[in-house]
Amino acid sequence: MFLKQNLFVLCGLLIFLAGCNKGIEGDLNENILPETYVVADTIIRSGDNRFVSQIDISWSGTDADGYVAGYEYSFNGTDWGYTERQDSTFLIELPEGEDTFDVEFSVRAVDNRGGKDATPARLVYPVKNSPPAVEFVYQDPVSGTPSRNPVKSFPVLKIEWLATDRDGTANIDKLELALNDTNLSVLEVAPEYSSALIEAKDPRSDNSDCNVYLGSVLKLQEKALPGLKMNDTNVFFIKVYDKVGVSSKFVQSAKIYIQKVESDVLLVNGYSRNIGDREQFYIDGLNAAGFTNFDTIRVNEVVNNNYTSLAADNPTQARIFSLYKTMIWFGQDAPYLLTLAQRTTSEFFNNGGTMFASVYFNSGIDKQSQYLDFTPIDSLVGAFFINKDAEVKAEVADWPTLSTDRVISSARPFQEIANATAIYNAEMITQNGPWEGKSTIMASKSGQNGKPQFILCSVELYRLNANNNMAPFFTKLMQELGQ
């Protein structure tokens, strides 16, 4: 039985193979070309009702003897593009100087055998140009962190803007930037930039031309922007042009007060409370030592959840600090102040700048925080008490003895780095009695020239004035800082 079945299958296979030798007979049917359709036969629009130059177009096709593999489209009937999509968005480039234009769109289906619709679907789109727009951009507070839109600045500042065009950003041709007076002079800006760093060429004058650095790459422009007024309010103006030549109106920025650089010394006030009182302590101490010429900046002053004087970003703030030779930093928040200093003072120190910082270290601060890396501190030792009227003794000649005017409940002595010199030690106590270990609260870090570069005090200086020795202290301090 098994043998008979297999012989039957074999015979059937031989008969089939013999029949295949005759081939396929008959005439090949001619390919039927596909048909193409757009969403409408005619569009009638005029005046302001015309399409903007960025238009969305849809189409479809059918094929009676196969299927549509794709489409070719053209705006001039000669040059054709190919796509497998059935819709797309196109930016129509209007003829230069033309505000309106009638553009003919053609599309033809291509079938699976390469046949193309001999009568492409066509539709005329009445297009009009839309004017571009531009606005200045300002930061918003983020997660409880105040925004950085200074209302007061030294003559280095950053501005940002956003240019838009309903016809697409590719239709934006250029922008024009002016300072205080649009009739004075304008700076042409390429459309790929959305920010500029403005820097006075002469920050100590009453009125200065400005270098302009565009974008995050800070590309210096050959043409300067004139008219920056010192110790006065300033505004910027900006307008945008599209490729048709249509422009927006000039848009005005928020006002900003520009403070003239009048000294080589900058007081960096980092307090957020009792700002004026703490600042006055340093002013009085410097005045008593014979120093009356210095500038001030309040980097932690916040109004309406916005920093009033802190620059828009750290690179801009760094350029401001590099305008000075000596800085005196003071504040209660050591992590904030030292992190800011670490990120913004490299150029200042590279230029030979010298710094003094007096900041408060609370007991919860990590002993080896990364922001200590550029300071005279190798590591913090611990948190101790200092009694009222305790002596703060100088370990280096010519520094006066200081004394506390109140109990300090969290004093953080530290171990200085190898190339630093301990200047002051304080009498400290623990819950079990006097502290006998490392008690340095002020040290000096040397620069490459071997002279003091960075002097840091881990206790707020105003608390060490019980014996009224601040006049000789500031005299010695300014001498060490090269003033």
ABEGO torsion letter per residue (X at the ends): XAAAAAAAAAAAAAAAAAAAAAEBBEBBBBBBBBBBBBABABBBBBEAABBBABBBBBBBBBBAABBBABBBBBAAGABBBBBABABBBBBBBBBBGBABBBBBBBBBBBBAAGBBBABBBBBBBBBBBBBBBBBBBBBBBBGGBBBBBBABBBABBBBBBBBBBAAEAAABABBBBBBGBAAABBBBBBAABABBBBBBABAABABBBBBBBBEAAGBBBABBBBGBBBGBBBBBBBBBBBAAGBBBBBBBBBBBBBBBBABABBBBBABABGAAAAAAAAAAAAAAAGBABBBBBBAABBBGGBBAABBABAAAAAAAAAABABBBBBEABAAAAAAAAAAAAAAAAAAGBBBBBBBBBBAABBAABAAAAABABABBABBBBBBBGBBBBBABBGBBBBBBABBBABBBBBBBBAABBBABBBBBBBAAEBBABBABABBBBBBAAGBBABBBBABBAAAAAAAGAAAAAAAAAAAAAGX
